[in-house]
Amino acid sequence: MKEQIEKLYEKQKSGRLKAVVICVITYFAMIGIVSMFLGSPFPHKTQILFMETMVNGWINTHGYLLIHCGIIGIFVGIGSILYQILRDFQQLDRILMEECDTKKYLEIMECAVSYGTEIKLKDFQKSVFILAQQRYVLALMAEHRFPKAIAYLQNHWQGKHTTNLYQNTMLNVQLVSSFENRNKEKFAGLYLKGEKLFRKNKIFLGEKLFLEGKYVDAVKLLQNITEKTTYHEVRRQYILAMCYETLKKMEQATDCMEYVAKYGNTMPCRYAAEQWRRENTSLLSESITT
């Protein structure tokens, strides 16, 4: 595991140089593309009828295009490095998002943060460390260690607290924490604060409806969507199960709980689902028999 984390940081040790190289290559490539349409960028001789004359290149006539080429080069150079970093993290994120192994994911992110504090960060290693911190907090959240997650954000986060990444991470943790603690008022306030951010996240809206006692509305919302990752699908199924249970639809609740128990791996809701099944299997059998 540590070797994997070291490799993640080592790849970005000379990230700035890589970005410059990609920027320069893109810059000249863009000049070449523009020249395909506008001709030579430099002043040059050309034959007009029977006379040879000098004409301006497009650098003289469309000089602003050089600036555009440079801007594109900078974006591609920096963007390519950031894309590579995100891609590397996505490979690690599969442990949580697809395997639902919250314990292993937390262990890896603890290692990533710890290693980042031990070395002198250079170039884009700082970006790696910031994302490692964010995922460490989300890993704590996934394990329902909410006080520790919030304490890390407030007291140990290395970086500005005014960035969108920090504020959205804090809001995410507080929302999940307030739902698990069934704090309806706090959840509603947080959801309103981040409504635009979480508008596309139907799970948060479903949780809001659940806390408000609108179980039928929550079911209508959640039963018609399918999450892209197993982790979020397990969460969706668990909320649905709680809604069905409240509505006395025990067969549907059982189906959802079985899904959570089967695919939840080390997620806290998986253990809750298994306990629910043990407690309700006999009751469900009796209701079917009668």
Disulfide bonds with the S-S distance in Angstrom:
none
